[in-house]
Amino acid sequence: MPAKSSLSLALIVALLAGCSPPPQASSLGEKGVAGPQVLVVCPTQTMAPDCAFSGGSGIQAAVDVASDGDIVQIRAGTYSPKAVRDVPYKIHTIRGFVVVDGKQISLVGEPGAVLDGSMGPRTTGLVLHRSSVEVSGLKFTGFKFEVEEDEIYEGHGIFAIDSRVRLRDVTIEKYQKMALTGRGSTDLDVEDVRILDGHVAIWLDEYAHLRLRNSLIRGNDSAGIAAYTNSTAHVSNCVFDGNLDDALYGEQEATIHATNSIFLNNKPYVARATGNSKIWIGYSGLFGNENGLLAKDAAVARQGANVIEGDLMLDAAYRVSEDSPLFSKGDPAFGIPGLR
């Protein structure tokens, strides 16, 4: 009899355990809940019942409570800075609207989610410090500086220091300093990004590395990519259009490798290499640029195989038509040049 009672009790416990509901993800990112949490941010508190965070300060508040693996989901609407947070780097202070420091998280914007720096304190849109972050679906616009040349860095779009960053479907526009910056040992994996109508589009320094694919760099009043020290960039299937201080610029020991890309209307050079830097362009199209490639000092600027100069016969979205001289001249590893 005691054995039968023990067996019956075990069966009851097992049945009750099987009927218990599974743990639910919390919008507040509570500790101890299995799996990643989704932290929802809305422009205003009244938008939806699942918005645990709201307004211009809501994104930072969600980042602060996020644990590794969590997702900060940013609903459609405009978010402007109400306060800033400073991150020291060497002799500089990087002043950020949103700061991620020492975390592994994702920032996911729904269609229409905009971080707008044109109102509120002067700041940089997003500062990433010693973090691993995926950013997707967001637009950064209007970030400005207080003083053009000082050690407080404002007016940038995304500024990454010693971080691993993955960008997908991001727009950075109308910024006064640099749209995307990689410093220290930052690794930037960037695809389907639009950088428009600002100053320097991409700035790399120290040991930063960039992989840039299927992206548009257009209408900036300085360089498309400016690489310094020992930084490196690998570019494929991108368009550089109408940048006014070189599409590609290298200095010191930096290296830039560009393939399957299109360079239009850039000034004064498509590519300018100085110091000991190296720039290589192959399997690409050049049209309407003021000058081609220039190497100074001990630098190398080399034009590789299948570079086509002349009318490239592109459509309004920079895509190559079947009649284009580029159509069968692409890099075998990447297919047809230009945007996909």
C-alpha distance (Angstrom), angle and dihedral (degrees) to the residues before:
residue distance angle dihedral
M1 . . .
P2 3.85 . .
A3 3.82 89.5 .
K4 3.82 91.7 53.3
S5 3.82 91.4 49.5
S6 3.80 92.0 51.9
L7 3.80 91.1 49.4
S8 3.81 92.5 49.7
L9 3.80 91.2 49.6
A10 3.82 91.3 50.6
L11 3.81 91.1 51.3
I12 3.81 92.2 51.2
V13 3.82 92.3 49.8
A14 3.80 91.5 49.3
L15 3.81 92.3 49.9
L16 3.79 92.3 49.3
A17 3.80 91.3 49.5
G18 3.79 90.9 51.5
C19 3.82 91.0 53.3
S20 3.82 94.3 52.1
P21 3.84 114.8 108.3
P22 3.81 117.0 -112.2
P23 3.82 119.2 -107.2
Q24 3.83 112.1 -81.1
A25 3.79 123.8 -136.8
S26 3.78 111.0 -111.0
S27 3.79 122.6 -139.3
L28 3.80 87.0 -143.1
G29 3.81 94.6 58.3
E30 3.80 96.2 -121.8
K31 3.79 116.2 -161.8
G32 3.76 117.1 -109.2
V33 3.82 97.4 30.1
A34 3.80 111.5 126.4
G35 3.79 118.3 -115.2
P36 3.80 132.5 13.5
Q37 3.78 119.0 -43.4
V38 3.81 124.5 -132.6
L39 3.78 110.6 -138.5
V40 3.81 109.2 -163.1
V41 3.79 121.4 -151.4
C42 3.82 123.5 -169.3
P43 3.81 130.9 -174.6
T44 3.81 90.8 -118.7
Q45 3.79 134.2 20.3
T46 3.79 93.8 -119.5
M47 3.80 97.7 57.8
A48 3.81 101.1 91.4
P49 3.81 138.4 -11.9
D50 3.81 92.9 -120.1
C51 3.81 93.9 59.3
A52 3.79 105.0 109.4
F53 3.82 91.4 172.3
S54 3.79 131.8 38.0
G55 3.77 146.4 178.2
G56 3.78 132.8 16.2
S57 3.81 93.2 -40.7
G58 3.81 94.0 43.5
I59 3.82 96.8 85.4
Q60 3.80 92.7 55.0
A61 3.80 90.8 45.0
A62 3.80 90.5 53.8
V63 3.82 91.8 47.1
D64 3.81 90.5 51.0
V65 3.82 94.0 56.8
A66 3.81 95.0 38.7
S67 3.78 119.4 111.9
D68 3.79 125.8 -152.1
G69 3.81 110.0 -66.2
D70 3.80 95.4 22.5
I71 3.81 124.1 132.4
V72 3.79 123.5 -135.2
Q73 3.81 104.1 -154.6
I74 3.80 113.6 -161.0
R75 3.79 115.7 -158.2
A76 3.81 122.8 -141.4
G77 3.79 114.5 -76.2
T78 3.79 141.9 76.5
Y79 3.81 122.4 -65.7
S80 3.80 119.9 -168.1
P81 3.81 128.3 -175.8
K82 3.79 119.3 -95.7
A83 3.80 95.2 170.3
V84 3.82 137.7 9.6
R85 3.79 137.0 -138.5
D86 3.81 124.2 -149.0
V87 3.80 125.6 -136.8
P88 3.84 116.8 -168.8
Y89 3.80 117.9 -138.5
K90 3.80 120.5 173.0
I91 3.81 105.4 -53.6
H92 3.80 92.4 -20.8
T93 3.78 136.1 87.9
I94 3.80 114.1 -146.1
R95 3.80 107.1 -153.4
G96 3.79 112.3 -154.3
F97 3.78 139.0 -167.0
V98 3.83 88.9 -160.9
V99 3.82 119.6 19.9
V100 3.81 126.2 -170.3
D101 3.79 111.0 -169.0
G102 3.81 123.1 -178.9
K103 3.82 97.6 -17.8
Q104 3.81 140.4 118.6
I105 3.80 106.4 -141.1
S106 3.81 143.6 129.2
L107 3.80 127.8 -120.0
V108 3.80 108.6 -156.9
G109 3.79 122.0 -176.0
E110 3.77 122.1 -158.6
P111 3.85 114.7 -137.1
G112 3.80 107.1 -69.2
A113 3.83 97.3 25.7
V114 3.83 107.2 142.0
L115 3.81 132.1 -179.0
D116 3.81 103.0 -155.4
G117 3.80 118.9 -166.7
S118 3.79 96.4 178.1
M119 3.82 90.9 94.0
G120 3.79 129.5 48.5
P121 3.82 127.6 19.1
R122 3.80 120.3 -8.6
T123 3.79 108.4 -99.6
T124 3.81 148.2 133.3
G125 3.80 117.4 -89.2
L126 3.81 101.6 -127.7
V127 3.81 129.9 3.0
L128 3.82 118.8 -166.2
H129 3.80 117.5 -167.6
R130 3.80 123.1 -177.9
S131 3.78 89.8 -26.8
S132 3.80 141.3 124.5
V133 3.79 108.2 -132.9
E134 3.79 138.1 167.9
V135 3.80 115.2 -155.8
S136 3.80 121.0 -171.0
G137 3.78 140.5 161.8
L138 3.82 97.6 14.2
K139 3.79 133.2 127.2
F140 3.82 120.1 -150.4
T141 3.80 115.2 -164.2
G142 3.78 142.2 165.3
F143 3.81 101.7 12.9
K144 3.81 110.5 164.2
F145 3.79 140.7 -177.1
E146 3.80 129.0 -123.9
V147 3.82 94.4 -147.3
E148 3.79 120.6 19.7
E149 3.81 98.5 -142.8
D150 3.81 116.5 29.7
E151 3.80 138.8 100.1
I152 3.81 94.8 -92.9
Y153 3.80 106.9 89.8
E154 3.79 113.3 -145.9
G155 3.78 130.6 145.8
H156 3.82 96.4 55.6
G157 3.79 126.1 125.1
I158 3.83 104.5 -146.2
F159 3.82 120.4 -1.8
A160 3.83 116.5 -171.2
I161 3.81 125.5 -170.7
D162 3.83 121.7 -172.8
S163 3.80 89.8 -23.9
R164 3.80 142.3 128.4
V165 3.79 109.1 -125.4
R166 3.79 131.1 -176.0
L167 3.82 116.2 -169.9
R168 3.79 123.6 -170.9
D169 3.82 128.5 171.6
V170 3.81 95.2 -6.8
T171 3.81 128.2 150.8
I172 3.81 122.9 -158.2
E173 3.80 115.4 -177.0
K174 3.81 144.2 158.7
Y175 3.79 95.0 18.0
Q176 3.81 123.6 151.8
K177 3.82 102.3 -144.0
M178 3.82 125.0 20.2
A179 3.78 125.4 -22.5
L180 3.82 97.8 -153.2
T181 3.80 123.3 14.1
G182 3.80 129.4 -174.3
R183 3.80 116.9 -169.7
G184 3.79 133.7 171.4
S185 3.80 112.0 2.0
T186 3.81 95.4 -23.5
D187 3.81 118.9 154.3
L188 3.83 114.4 -152.7
D189 3.82 119.2 -164.8
V190 3.80 104.2 -175.1
E191 3.80 129.9 177.0
D192 3.81 135.6 161.6
V193 3.80 93.9 9.5
R194 3.80 128.5 150.2
I195 3.83 119.5 -153.9
L196 3.79 110.3 -175.9
D197 3.79 143.3 173.2
G198 3.79 101.0 -9.3
H199 3.80 139.3 102.3
V200 3.85 119.0 -87.0
A201 3.79 108.8 3.3
I202 3.83 99.6 -158.2
W203 3.81 125.8 9.8
L204 3.81 120.6 -170.3
D205 3.79 125.8 -177.0
E206 3.82 141.7 164.6
Y207 3.84 107.5 5.7
A208 3.80 99.5 -25.0
H209 3.81 117.9 143.6
L210 3.80 127.4 -156.1
R211 3.80 131.2 -164.0
L212 3.81 106.9 -171.9
R213 3.81 121.2 -176.0
N214 3.79 137.5 170.6
S215 3.80 94.0 -5.0
L216 3.81 137.9 138.1
I217 3.82 121.7 -133.9
R218 3.81 107.2 -176.4
G219 3.78 143.3 161.3
N220 3.80 100.0 1.2
D221 3.80 119.6 152.7
S222 3.81 92.7 -137.7
A223 3.81 135.4 28.0
G224 3.79 128.0 -27.5
I225 3.82 91.2 -144.2
A226 3.81 121.7 6.4
A227 3.81 112.3 -172.9
Y228 3.81 124.8 -173.1
T229 3.82 141.8 178.4
N230 3.84 108.9 -3.1
S231 3.79 98.9 -23.7
T232 3.81 121.9 133.8
A233 3.80 136.0 -156.4
H234 3.80 132.1 -167.4
V235 3.81 113.0 -166.6
S236 3.81 128.2 -173.0
N237 3.82 135.8 168.4
C238 3.80 93.8 1.6
V239 3.80 134.6 137.0
F240 3.82 123.9 -138.5
D241 3.80 109.1 -170.1
G242 3.80 129.7 173.9
N243 3.80 100.7 -13.9
L244 3.81 110.5 159.5
D245 3.82 105.2 -150.1
D246 3.82 102.3 43.8
A247 3.77 128.9 -57.7
L248 3.83 89.9 -122.2
Y249 3.80 125.2 21.4
G250 3.82 127.6 179.0
E251 3.78 131.7 -174.8
Q252 3.83 137.4 176.8
E253 3.84 108.8 -5.3
A254 3.82 98.1 -23.0
T255 3.82 122.1 135.6
I256 3.82 129.4 -154.1
H257 3.82 123.1 -175.0
A258 3.82 117.0 -173.5
T259 3.79 126.4 -177.2
N260 3.81 137.7 166.6
S261 3.79 90.3 13.0
I262 3.80 137.9 128.9
F263 3.81 126.2 -130.3
L264 3.81 117.3 -165.6
N265 3.81 134.1 172.8
N266 3.80 96.9 -14.6
K267 3.82 123.2 156.6
P268 2.94 141.1 -112.4
Y269 3.84 93.5 -12.5
V270 3.77 140.0 0.3
A271 3.81 87.0 -139.5
R272 3.80 131.9 3.1
A273 3.81 121.3 -173.8
T274 3.82 121.7 -170.4
G275 3.80 136.1 173.6
N276 3.81 107.9 9.8
S277 3.78 95.8 -33.8
K278 3.81 124.9 131.8
I279 3.80 129.7 -146.3
W280 3.82 124.2 -178.0
I281 3.82 126.0 -175.9
G282 3.79 122.2 -175.1
Y283 3.82 140.9 157.0
S284 3.81 89.1 21.2
G285 3.81 143.2 118.5
L286 3.82 128.0 -117.6
F287 3.80 123.5 -168.6
G288 3.81 136.6 156.3
N289 3.80 95.8 2.3
E290 3.80 118.7 144.8
N291 3.83 92.1 -129.4
G292 3.79 137.8 -5.0
L293 3.80 126.2 -131.8
L294 3.81 126.1 -21.4
A295 3.81 130.5 -172.1
K296 3.80 122.9 -168.8
D297 3.80 133.1 -176.3
A298 3.82 109.4 -4.5
A299 3.80 93.1 -27.4
V300 3.81 126.9 123.0
A301 3.82 126.2 -140.1
R302 3.79 109.2 177.5
Q303 3.76 133.4 -178.5
G304 3.79 110.0 -145.6
A305 3.79 133.7 -163.6
N306 3.80 125.2 -40.2
V307 3.80 100.1 12.4
I308 3.81 107.5 160.0
E309 3.80 120.6 -156.3
G310 3.80 120.4 -166.5
D311 3.79 137.5 43.8
L312 3.80 105.0 -9.3
M313 3.84 95.6 -167.5
L314 3.79 97.5 -131.5
D315 3.78 127.9 169.6
A316 3.83 123.7 -126.3
A317 3.81 90.3 -84.6
Y318 3.85 91.8 53.5
R319 3.77 92.4 -108.5
V320 3.78 120.5 148.1
S321 3.81 117.5 -114.1
E322 3.78 123.3 -143.8
D323 3.82 88.1 -107.3
S324 3.80 93.2 55.5
P325 3.82 118.2 111.7
L326 3.82 85.7 -130.5
F327 3.79 94.9 59.5
S328 3.81 97.3 94.3
K329 3.80 97.5 23.1
G330 3.77 101.6 77.9
D331 3.77 128.4 127.5
P332 3.82 106.7 -86.3
A333 3.80 89.1 -131.1
F334 3.82 94.5 54.3
G335 3.82 109.2 28.7
I336 3.80 122.8 -142.5
P337 3.82 115.2 15.6
G338 3.80 123.1 -113.6
L339 3.78 133.1 33.6
R340 3.78 119.8 -16.8
